[in-house]
Amino acid sequence: MSVLSIVRIILVFLLAVLISVVLGTLVQTQVNLADLTAIDTPISTDDRLQATGHDLLRFTPLMTLLVGVSFLFALPAAEVVSRVLKPMRVIVFFLAGAVGILVAFRALDWYAPPPVLIAATREWAGTLAIMAVVGIGSALFGLITRPKARRGLRVLG
């Protein structure tokens, strides 16, 4: 593997983490705000924008750590599985990212004070929503790093 290939994989990894973190942060903010509106707390558009900006500044470091570490384990595992399930590569990567962040959330909750550290993951709807957007970032990694299809007759190798 060339240095250029390694750099490309690292850059695609960082892009996948960035997309997952931003989308995950946006989802967790909106889930939390939806929980507040469910108990009749008035939230204006300005409040929503302010909360979103605040979370993009304050929550992203934790989310980056969770997504980055989970991807360090999930993406290589997905690569191995996708070699067997070649036509399902993007789905395998999506599921790997989604399950990876779920494991990260559960590990974090195990060490954090009860009930959960990230309020949006208290209910399954919020957890599944964040798993889905992290899965999108992971699937993007799988799509961009897809091996080139070899075409033609291969005689000697």
C-alpha positions in Angstrom: 0.0 0.0 0.0 1.5 3.4 -1.0 1.8 6.4 1.2 -0.7 8.2 -0.9 -3.2 5.4 -0.4 -2.7 5.6 3.4 -3.1 9.3 3.4 -6.3 9.0 1.3 -7.8 6.5 3.8 -6.9 8.7 6.7 -8.6 11.7 5.0 -11.7 9.7 4.2 -11.7 8.4 7.8 -11.6 12.0 9.1 -14.3 13.0 6.7 -16.6 10.1 7.8 -15.9 11.1 11.4 -16.7 14.7 10.8 -19.9 14.0 9.0 -21.0 11.5 11.7 -20.2 13.9 14.5 -21.9 16.9 12.9 -25.1 14.9 12.0 -25.0 13.1 15.4 -24.7 16.4 17.3 -27.6 18.0 15.3 -29.8 15.0 16.0 -29.0 14.8 19.7 -29.8 18.5 20.0 -33.1 18.2 18.3 -34.0 15.1 20.3 -33.3 17.0 23.5 -35.4 20.0 22.3 -38.2 17.7 21.3 -38.2 16.1 24.8 -38.5 19.6 26.2 -41.4 20.6 24.0 -43.1 17.3 24.9 -43.4 18.6 28.5 -44.8 22.0 27.2 -41.6 24.0 27.3 -41.8 26.7 24.7 -38.8 26.8 22.4 -38.5 29.5 19.8 -36.6 29.2 16.6 -33.9 31.4 18.0 -33.6 29.1 21.0 -33.3 26.1 18.7 -30.5 27.8 16.7 -28.7 28.9 19.9 -28.9 25.4 21.4 -27.7 23.9 18.1 -24.7 26.3 17.9 -23.9 25.7 21.6 -23.9 21.9 21.1 -21.8 22.2 17.9 -19.2 23.9 20.0 -19.5 22.0 23.3 -20.8 18.5 22.5 -18.7 17.8 19.4 -15.5 17.0 21.4 -17.2 14.1 23.2 -19.0 13.0 20.1 -15.8 13.1 18.1 -14.1 10.9 20.7 -17.0 8.4 20.7 -17.3 8.2 16.9 -13.5 8.2 16.3 -12.8 5.4 18.7 -15.9 3.4 17.6 -14.8 3.8 13.9 -11.3 2.5 14.8 -12.8 -0.8 15.6 -16.0 -0.8 13.4 -14.5 0.1 10.1 -11.7 -2.5 10.0 -14.3 -5.1 11.0 -16.6 -3.9 8.3 -13.8 -4.2 5.8 -13.2 -7.8 6.6 -17.0 -8.7 6.5 -17.5 -6.7 3.3 -14.8 -8.8 1.5 -17.2 -11.8 2.0 -20.4 -9.8 1.4 -19.1 -7.7 -1.5 -22.4 -6.6 -3.0 -23.5 -5.5 0.5 -20.4 -3.4 1.3 -22.2 -0.1 2.0 -24.9 -1.8 4.2 -22.1 -3.6 6.1 -20.3 -0.4 6.8 -23.6 1.4 7.7 -24.4 -1.4 10.3 -20.8 -1.4 11.6 -20.9 2.3 12.3 -24.4 2.2 13.8 -23.5 -0.8 16.1 -20.1 0.7 16.9 -21.6 4.0 18.3 -24.2 2.0 20.2 -21.4 0.0 21.9 -19.6 3.3 22.6 -22.8 4.8 24.2 -23.3 1.7 26.3 -19.7 1.7 27.4 -19.9 5.4 28.3 -23.2 4.9 30.2 -21.6 2.0 32.1 -18.9 4.3 33.4 -21.0 7.5 33.8 -23.4 8.3 36.6 -26.9 7.0 36.1 -29.1 7.0 34.1 -27.2 8.1 31.0 -24.6 10.7 30.1 -26.1 11.7 26.7 -29.8 12.5 27.3 -30.8 11.9 23.7 -29.9 8.2 24.1 -32.2 7.7 27.1 -34.9 6.5 24.8 -34.6 4.1 21.8 -35.9 6.7 19.3 -33.0 9.0 20.0 -30.5 6.2 20.2 -31.6 4.8 16.8 -31.6 8.3 15.2 -28.0 8.9 16.2 -27.1 5.4 15.2 -28.6 6.0 11.8 -26.6 9.2 11.1 -23.4 7.7 12.4 -24.1 4.8 10.1 -24.4 7.3 7.2 -20.8 8.5 7.9 -19.6 4.9 8.1 -21.4 3.9 4.9 -19.8 6.9 3.2 -16.4 5.6 4.2 -17.2 2.2 2.8 -18.5 3.7 -0.4 -15.5 6.0 -1.0 -12.9 3.3 -0.1 -14.6 0.6 -2.2 -11.9 -1.4 -4.1 -11.8 -0.8 -7.8 -13.5 -3.5 -9.8 -11.1 -5.6 -11.7 -12.3 -6.1 -15.3 -11.1 -8.2 -18.1 -9.5 -11.6 -18.3 -6.9 -12.3 -15.7 -4.5 -15.0 -16.8 -1.5 -14.8 -14.5 -2.6 -13.3 -11.3 
